[in-house]
Amino acid sequence: MIKVLYFTSLFPCWSETFIVREIDELIRLGVDVHIVSLKHPVEKMVQSDAAALLDRVVYPLRGVRAVAQALGACLRHPWRELSALAGMVRGLWRHPMALGKTLVVWWRTLALLPTLRGLAPDHLHAHWATYPSTSAMLASRRLGKPYSFTAHAHDIFLEDHLLADKMRTAAFGVTISEFNRRYLADKVSPLALQCMRIVHCGVRLADFKFAPAGRQPGLILAVGRLHEIKGFRHLVDACELLARRKVPFQCDVIGEGPLRLALQSRIDAAGLSDRVTLLGALKQEEVMAYLARAGVFALPSVVTARGARDGIPVALMEAMAVGLPVVSTRVSGIPELVEHGSSGLLAEPGDAKELAQCIERLIADPASAREMAVMARRTVEREFDVSVEAGKLLSAIGQPA
C-alpha cells in the first residue's frame, strides 16, 4: 500500500470539494492518505465528505512543543536550515508578505517533522503551488521522500512561490489545463512542458444524476465565491438587461465572499432585489437540490486587472454533469471544458450584453439547450471523471517522470 501525505493550506475548506473528491478516490484506489493542513480549522460549515476525513488530518503543533521540535531541527542541521532560509529570501525578497508567510510555513514544517516521519510516507503531494507545495518541498528534503504538487489558478497567475525551483526538484508537477501548462512554460520556465502533467479536477459521476428534463426554464443558477474573478457583477448587469427585455427569470447565487455587500448594492440599485438572490454558502447536498431545478447555469469568469482568473471551475463541471445547460466565458481553461455552441455557450469576459444574449438563448430554445446538456455530460464523462483523473495522479506517483 502506497502511503501519501497530502499537503493543503486549510482542511477542511468548504469551497475545495475537488480536493476532497481526489483524496476519496485515492483512498478507494488503495492509497493510505494522511492530510497535512498548514492551518487549524476556522470554518463553521464543513462539507459531509470532508468531515469523514477529519481523522486523517495532521495540524500544526502549538506552544512549547512546536518551538522545541523546530529549534531541535535547526540545531541538528544548522547549515541545511541556513541554506533553506537563504533560498527562500533569495527567491521571495521582493514579496515581503509572501516571504514572511513562507518563513512561518518553514517553521511549522520543521515542528511537524517527527510526526510526518512517524507516518512513514512514500510520497508527498501538495495542492496549490504556493505554501502547501513549499511545505511539501521542505519536508521532502528532510524526509528523503519524493514530492509533487498541483497548480490551479491564483497560485500561478498571481503568485510565484519558487515555482522554477519546485518544477526542477519535484518528482513531477500537475496542473489542471493545457492553458496553465503553456502559461507556466511561457512565464516561469520552459521546463513546464516536460515536468507538468495535466490532471483535471473532476466530479464523482455517480453523485450527479443526469436529469435534463423537468427544469424551470427561467431559473438561473450561479455557484462560486463572491470574488472578483467570478464576474458576478456582470451577471447582475446581464439580469438587468434581461429584465428590460421582459425575459421571465429568477437568479439564485450560491456562495460567500468579500464582494457580498457590493453585489447586494448592485442588485438593489438595478431594482432586482426580488429577482436576484444571494443565498450564501450552502452544503453540497443543498447545492445539488438547486442544480436539479435550475434551467440555466451561469459563471461569467473574468481576468482581473492584476491577472487573477479561474482555472477550470468545478462548479461548471457539476452543472454539466447533471444536465444543466451552462453559460460561461472565454477565460483560462474554460474553453477546454465548454465548447461554444456544442456543450454550452461562451461570452467574452466582462461583456454583460453578450452574457445576457447567451442566457436568453438557452431560455428561449429549450430543445437546443437540452442538446448542449447531452454533449456537456459526455464531455464530463470523457475528461472530468474524478476516478479516472485520480488514477492518473496515482500512476504518476507510482512511476514519476
N, C-alpha and C positions, 0 to 999 in steps of 0.2 A: 504493500500500500504506500503510495506517494504521500508524503506529508508536506503541506504548503502553508506558509504564513502569508496572510493576505492583508496588506497594509492599506488603511484608509485614513482620511482626515478625521472623520467622525462616524461612529457607528453606535446606534442606528441613526440614519438620516432619512427623513420621510420622503424626500424627493429623489433619492437614489435607489429606486426599486430595481434598476438594471443591475446594480452590484449584487443585491440580494439574490436575484434570479441566477446570476452567473455562479455565485457560491453554491446555491442549492443544486445546480446542475453538476458542478464538480463533485459535490458530496455524493450525488446519485451515481456518478461515474466511478465511485470508489476512492475518491481523494479524501484524506484526513485534513480538513481545513481548520485552522485557527485564525482569528481575525485580530489584527493589531490596530486599535483605534488610537490616534495621536491625541485625541481629546476625550474627556469624560462626557457622558451623555448629558445633553442640555434640553432636548426637545421633548415636549409633553406628549405629542402624538407619536406612537410607534406602530408602524405597519405590522400586520399579523405575521407575515413571513419573516420579517426582521426579528420580531420577538422570539421566534422559535430558534434563533441562532445566538441568543444572548449568552448562553453558557459556553460558547466558543470564543468569546471576546476577551482580549487582554488590554487593559487600560494602563496609562502611565502611572508610575509609582508616585507617591506623595511623601512629603515630610523628610524625616531624618534618614529613612531607609533609601530614598531616592538619592539624596546627597551622598550618602556613604558609598553606594554602588557606583555612581557616576565618577566620584573622586577616585575610587579604587581603580576603575578602568584607566583613568588618566595617569595615576601613579605607576601602574604596572606597565603601561606602554606610552610614556610621555612623548617620545618623538613621533610616534604614529598619530597621536591626537593633535600635536602641534602642526604636523603636516596637513591633517584634515582641516584644522582651523584655517591654516594659510590658504588652502584651496578654496574654502568657502568665501573667505574675504576677497581673494583674487577674482573669483567669479561673480560676486554679488555686491562689491563695494559701491557700485553706482546706484544700488537699490537698498538703502539702509533699512527700510522696514522689512523687506524680504530677508535681508541678512540677519536682522535681529530674530525673526521668527525661525530662521534656519538654525541659528545657534541654540534656540530652545529645543528644536527637534533633535539636534545632535546630543544635547544633554539628556533628554528623555530617552533617546535610543540607548545611550550608554547605561542609563539606570536600569533599562529593561533587559540588558544582555543576558544576565543569568537566567531570567525567566524564559527568554527566547531560546537560549541554548538548551534548557531543560525540555523544551518541546521537540527537540531533535528534528528540525525541518530538513527536507531535501531541497526545497526551493522557496524563494521569497518572491511574491508578486505584489505590485502596488497599483492601485487605481488612482490616477491623476499624476501628471508629470511634474508636480510641484513638491510639496512637503512629504506626502506619503512615499514617493519614489526616492526622495533624498534619504528618508529614514531607512528604506529598504537597501539603498546603495551602501549606507554606513554599516548597517547590520550585516550585509553580505560580506564585506571586507573583514569584519571581526569574527564572523561565524565560519568563514571559509565555505560559504554556500552560494550558488548562483542566484541571480535575481533578474526580474523582468518588470516591465511597467506598461500600463495602458494610458495613452494620451487621448484626451477628449476634445476640449474646446478652449475655455479660458486659460487652461494650463499651457497652451501653446500660442494662442492668438494674442494674449495679453502679457504673459509672463514667460521668462526663460530662466528656469531654475537649473542651471548647469546642464542643460539639455544635451549639448555636444558631449560632455563627459559621460552622461548616462547612456547615450547611444553607443559610445565607444566601450563602456565597461559592462553593460548589461548583457546577459546571455542572448536576449532579443528584446525588441520593443514591439508594442502593439498599438495600433490606432484604429479608429472606427470608420474611416472612409479613405478612399483614394485621394480625395481633395486634401485631407490632412497630411497624408504621406508626401504628396508633392509640395505642399506648403512647407513642411519641415525640411525637405530637400533643398528648397529654394531659400528659405530664411535662416536655417540653422546649419545644416551640413548635408552635402550630397550623400553621406553615409546612410541617410534615412531610406533611400531607395533599396539598400541592401539589408539593413537591420530591422526595419519597421514592417511588421506583418499587419494585414487587415483582419481584424476580428470584430464583427459587428456587435453592438449591443443588440439584444433580441428580446422576444417575448416567448412565454411558455404557451404554445398554441392550444393546448388542452384547456387552458384557463379562459380562452377567448373564443366563445362560440360564434361562428359566422351566422349572422342574422340580419340580412339587408332589408328584409320586409318588415312592415308594421311600424315604421318610424314616423315621427312627426316632422313633416317636410320643412316647416319654418322654424324649427328649434335648432339654433346654432350653439355649438358647444366649443369651448376653448379650455385647455388644461395646461398649466405651466406656472412657474414662478412669476410673480408680478415684478418683473425686472425689465429693463430697457431692451435687452436683446430679444425678448419675445414679441415686441412690436404691438402690444395690446392697445396702445393709444390709437394706432392706425385701425384696429378692429372697431374701436368706438366710433372713429370718424366714418368708417365704412357703414356701420349701423345707422349713423345719422343720414347718410346718403340713401340707404335702403328705406328709411322712414319717409324721406322726402318723395321717394318714388312709389310710395304706398305699397311696398312689398310687405306682406304679413310675416313677421318674425318675432322670436324671443331669443335672447342671447344669454347664456349662462357661462360664467368664467370661474373655473375651479383653480385655486392656487392662492398663495400668500407671498408677500414680499414687500420691499421698500417703496414701491410705487402705488400702494393701495389707495392712499389718500388722494394722490394726484389723479389716478384713474377715476375715482369716485367723483371728484370735482369735475372732470371732463364729461362724465356721464350726465351729471346734474345740469351742467351748462348747456348740453345738447338737448336737454328735455327728454332724456331716455331712461330716467330712473325707474320707470315702470316696465321697461323692455330689456334692459341690460342689468344683470345682477352679478355682483361679486360674491361668490359663495364661500371663499376662504379655502383653506386646506382641508381635504377630506381623506378618509381612509380609502384604501384601494377598492374595498368592496362597495363603497358608496360611489366611487368614480365609475365603477363598472355599470351600476344602475343608470347613470346618466349616459354612458356610452351606448347602452342598449336602446335608449329612447330617441336620441338626437337624430336630426336629419342631415346636418352638415357639421363637419369639424373644421375649425379654423385656427391656424397657428401662423400668424404673419411675421415670422422672424426677420430681424434686421441686423445690419452691421453698424455698430455704434461708431461715434467719432474716434474713439480710442482703438477701434478694431475688434472689439468683443463681438462674438457671434455664437450661435448654436453650432453643435456638431451635426448629428442626425437625431432629432428629438425622439425619444422613446414614446412619448405621448402620441406622435403621429403613427408609429407602428401599431400601437394598441388600437387606435381608431380604425386603421386599415384592416386589422385582424378581425374585428367584429362586424365589418360590413358597413362602416360609417364613411360616406364619401368625404374626402379631405380637400381643403384648400390651404396652400402654404406659399412659400416664396422661394426664389432662386438664390439661396444663401448656402454657402459651405457645401456640405454633403447631402443636403436635402434632395436635390435632383437625382441622386443615386438611389433614393428611396421612392420618390414620387415622379413618375414620368408624365409630363404635362399632356392632358388630353386622353391619356390611356388609363393610368391608375389614380388620377386626381388632377387637380388644377393648380398651376403656379402663377403667382403675380410677381411683379417686380417689388422688391422690398421697399417699404415706405410709401407705396402707391395705394392710398385708400380707395381711389376711384376704381382701379383695376381689381382690387380685392373685393369690393362690393359687386362688381360685374361677375366675378367668378362665383361668389356665394349665390347671387341671384340666378345664375345659370343652373346651378345644381338644384335650387329650389323649384325653378320653373320647368325643369326637364328631368323628372324622376327616373325615366327609363334610361337615359344616358348616365345619370348618377349611379344607378344600380349596376350598369355595365362596368363603370370605373371601379365600383366597390368589389366586383368579382376579380378584376385584374389586380387590385390592390392586395386582396387576400393571397392571391397566387404569388405576388412579389414577396410578401412576408414569409410565406411558407418556404419559398425557394432560397431566400437570402438572409432572413432575420429571425430564424428559429433558434432560440437560445440553446437548445440541446445540441444543435449542430455547431453553433459558434463556440460553446464551452468545450466541445470536443476538439475544435481547432486549437484552443488555448492549451488544453491538456496535452495534445500531441506536441505542441511547441515546447512545453515544459519537459516532456519525456525525452524529446530529441531536439534540443536547442540548436540554433544555427551556429 
